């Protein structure tokens, strides 16, 4: 079973200096990802970048992932 900590590490590995927090029960997860790579990207593109970072793990090990994807500037303004 996947832990929130594992999912956090997998996402962080796909981004340079991202801040990631993940909560979940091993099947369903909620993540907040703050990354410079999201600058100028649509919400759909941001989610695609996260899915790319997770690769095949999204198909086999993670059943449901809800995410909030923001830039550092957006996070500070929230």
Phi, psi and omega per residue, in radians:
X1 nan 2.383 -3.138
X2 -1.324 2.400 3.070
X3 -1.752 2.755 3.054
X4 -0.990 -0.611 -3.136
X5 -1.136 -0.709 3.103
X6 -1.107 -0.797 -3.138
X7 -1.069 -0.720 3.095
X8 -1.022 -0.820 3.140
X9 -1.090 -0.734 -3.133
X10 -1.096 -0.747 3.133
X11 -1.176 -0.802 -3.136
X12 -1.033 -0.581 -3.129
X13 -1.143 -0.388 -3.118
X14 -1.616 -0.026 -3.098
X15 -2.353 2.562 -3.133
X16 -1.538 1.859 3.062
X17 1.311 0.379 3.142
X18 -1.221 2.613 2.988
X19 -1.793 2.153 -3.046
X20 -2.276 2.347 2.970
X21 -2.244 2.418 -3.088
X22 -2.374 2.369 3.004
X23 -2.200 2.623 3.114
X24 2.990 3.050 -3.056
X25 -1.962 0.233 -3.119
X26 1.749 -0.327 3.114
X27 -2.156 -0.728 -3.125
X28 -2.041 2.291 -3.066
X29 -2.289 2.665 2.996
X30 -2.183 2.240 -3.108
X31 -2.221 2.512 2.954
X32 -2.022 2.138 -3.089
X33 -2.146 2.119 3.129
X34 -1.968 1.988 -3.049
X35 -2.557 2.470 3.080
X36 -1.095 -0.518 -3.109
X37 -1.086 -0.283 -3.124
X38 -1.422 -0.182 -3.119
X39 -0.995 2.193 3.099
X40 1.344 0.079 -3.112
X41 -1.757 2.557 3.057
X42 -1.244 2.889 3.121
X43 -1.069 -0.700 3.125
X44 -1.086 -0.792 -3.141
X45 -1.118 -0.654 3.107
X46 -1.071 -0.773 3.137
X47 -1.142 -0.659 3.097
X48 -1.072 -0.664 3.112
X49 -1.121 -0.675 3.106
X50 -1.179 -0.794 3.116
X51 -1.046 -0.665 3.105
X52 -1.104 -0.727 3.122
X53 -1.087 -0.606 -3.122
X54 -1.435 -0.433 3.102
X55 0.997 -2.383 -3.082
X56 -1.204 -0.275 3.112
X57 -1.059 -0.516 3.135
X58 -1.156 -0.552 -3.123
X59 -1.412 -0.680 -2.972
X60 -1.767 -0.659 -2.944
X61 -1.933 -0.405 -3.116
X62 -1.978 2.084 -3.064
X63 -1.546 -0.639 -3.130
X64 -2.580 2.295 3.140
X65 -2.375 2.043 3.019
X66 -1.761 2.351 -3.094
X67 -2.456 2.599 2.991
X68 -1.985 2.111 -3.086
X69 -2.044 2.072 -3.095
X70 -2.409 2.770 3.010
X71 -1.467 2.856 3.066
X72 -0.988 -0.688 -3.138
X73 -1.151 -0.721 3.102
X74 -1.123 -0.656 -3.140
X75 -1.144 -0.730 -3.141
X76 -1.170 -0.542 -3.136
X77 -1.418 -0.197 -3.083
X78 -1.389 nan nan
